[in-house]
Amino acid sequence: MGNGNVGVTLWNEGGLTFQVNNGSWRVGNEPLSSGRVTLTTPALKQEQPTRFEQRLRLWEGTVTTRISGPAGDAAATAFAAEGEDCLVFRCQETGTGPRDLTLHLWRPTAHFVTGPDYVAVTEATDHQADFLATAMCLLVSVDGADLKTEKRDAQTLRLSFAPRGSEYTVYLANP
């Protein structure tokens, strides 16, 4: 799924996992990959749901996931925002428990920058002759929730959040 510049591979494995790439971020001959983001909630990570449905709608450019089970119900829609290098993920769910976004980077030159309501991933390069020696590769924010960050290691960061209601929106911007 994507908009021709930002591409996202989406799959379900212990929650919803997004592999984010931007085709235009290159320094020298190396692509700057944005990493992997996994959204884990009690409703989305059910191992044996009573209902699971996922639909790709090519005309609309959306992926819709519906899941129901003992841990709660979730309806989520993911799409690339028109005219922006941003993936939007809207979720409405029931159930209680922790909700986490885990960001995993595999390039040692990438670093996390955190703020009160966002996380940015930046990457420094060794190509000083290039116009871009440091690039912002990914910006993550959750609307409708308060964030708390925990750095697991140099390349893994967990964002725990508590939605203020039954709906929230996750933004993965790859400018």
C-alpha positions in Angstrom: 0.0 0.0 0.0 1.3 3.5 -0.7 1.2 6.6 -2.8 4.0 6.0 -5.3 6.7 7.5 -3.0 6.0 6.0 0.4 5.4 2.2 0.5 4.0 0.2 3.4 3.8 -3.6 3.6 1.1 -4.5 6.2 0.6 -7.8 7.8 -0.8 -9.4 11.0 1.6 -11.0 13.4 1.0 -10.3 17.1 -0.8 -7.2 16.1 -0.6 -5.1 12.9 2.9 -4.7 11.5 4.0 -2.0 9.0 7.2 -2.1 7.0 7.7 1.5 5.9 9.9 2.6 3.0 10.3 5.8 1.1 11.7 5.5 -2.4 13.2 9.0 -2.6 15.3 8.9 0.5 18.8 8.1 -0.7 22.2 9.3 0.3 24.9 8.4 -2.1 23.7 5.0 -3.5 22.2 3.8 -0.2 18.4 3.9 0.5 17.4 5.1 3.9 14.8 2.7 5.2 12.4 3.8 7.8 12.0 0.6 9.7 9.2 -1.5 11.1 6.3 -0.4 13.3 4.1 -2.9 15.1 0.8 -1.9 16.7 -0.2 -4.3 19.5 -3.5 -4.1 21.4 -5.5 -6.7 23.2 -8.1 -6.8 20.4 -5.6 -6.8 17.5 -3.2 -9.5 18.8 -5.8 -12.2 19.6 -4.4 -15.6 18.6 -7.8 -17.2 18.1 -10.4 -14.6 17.2 -14.0 -15.5 16.6 -13.9 -13.2 13.6 -11.1 -11.9 11.4 -11.5 -10.1 8.2 -9.0 -8.0 6.2 -9.8 -6.3 2.9 -7.6 -4.4 0.4 -9.7 -1.9 -1.5 -7.6 -0.9 -4.5 -10.0 1.8 -5.8 -10.1 3.5 -2.4 -6.5 2.7 -1.5 -7.3 1.3 1.9 -6.7 -1.8 4.0 -9.5 -2.5 6.5 -9.1 -5.0 9.3 -11.9 -6.2 11.6 -11.3 -8.6 14.4 -13.5 -9.8 17.3 -12.9 -12.2 20.1 -12.8 -12.5 23.9 -10.2 -9.7 24.2 -12.4 -7.2 22.4 -13.4 -5.9 19.0 -11.4 -3.7 16.6 -12.1 -2.0 13.3 -9.0 -0.4 11.7 -8.5 1.3 8.4 -5.1 2.1 7.0 -4.4 4.4 4.0 -1.9 6.8 2.5 -2.9 10.4 3.0 -3.6 12.1 -0.4 -0.7 14.4 -1.4 1.3 13.5 1.7 4.0 11.0 2.5 2.0 9.8 5.5 0.3 6.6 6.4 -2.9 7.1 8.5 -4.2 4.3 10.7 -7.6 4.9 12.3 -8.7 2.4 14.9 -11.9 2.0 16.9 -11.8 -0.8 19.5 -13.3 -2.1 22.7 -11.5 -3.9 25.4 -9.0 -2.8 27.9 -5.3 -3.3 28.4 -2.0 -1.9 27.1 -1.7 -0.5 23.6 1.8 -0.3 22.2 3.6 0.8 19.1 7.0 -0.8 18.8 9.5 0.8 16.4 12.4 -1.3 15.2 15.3 0.0 13.2 18.0 -2.3 11.7 20.5 0.4 10.6 23.0 1.4 13.4 23.2 4.9 12.0 19.5 5.6 12.8 18.5 7.3 16.0 15.3 8.1 17.9 14.2 11.6 18.9 11.3 11.8 21.2 8.9 14.6 22.2 5.7 14.8 24.3 3.5 13.5 21.5 5.7 12.2 18.8 8.8 10.1 18.0 11.1 10.8 15.1 13.7 8.6 13.5 16.7 10.3 12.1 19.6 8.9 10.3 23.1 10.4 9.9 25.2 9.4 6.9 28.9 9.4 6.1 28.3 11.2 2.7 29.2 14.7 3.7 29.5 15.8 0.0 25.8 15.1 -0.4 23.2 17.8 0.3 21.7 15.7 3.0 23.9 14.5 5.8 21.1 13.9 8.3 17.6 12.9 7.2 14.3 12.5 9.1 13.2 9.1 8.0 10.0 8.6 10.0 7.7 10.6 12.3 5.2 8.7 14.5 2.3 10.3 16.4 -0.9 9.1 18.0 -3.9 11.4 18.0 -6.5 10.8 20.7 -4.0 9.2 23.2 -1.3 10.1 25.7 2.2 8.6 24.8 4.8 7.2 27.1 8.2 6.1 25.5 10.5 3.3 26.6 13.8 2.7 24.8 14.4 -1.1 24.7 17.8 -0.9 23.1 19.6 1.3 20.5 17.3 0.2 17.7 14.0 -0.6 19.4 11.6 1.9 21.0 8.2 1.1 22.5 5.4 3.7 22.7 2.7 2.8 25.2 -0.5 4.8 24.9 -3.9 5.0 26.5 -6.6 6.2 24.2 -8.8 8.9 25.6 -11.9 7.1 24.1 -12.6 4.1 21.9 -11.0 5.8 18.8 -7.5 6.9 18.0 -5.4 7.6 14.9 -1.8 6.7 14.3 0.3 8.7 11.8 3.4 7.4 10.2 4.9 10.3 8.3 7.9 9.6 6.0 8.7 13.1 4.7 
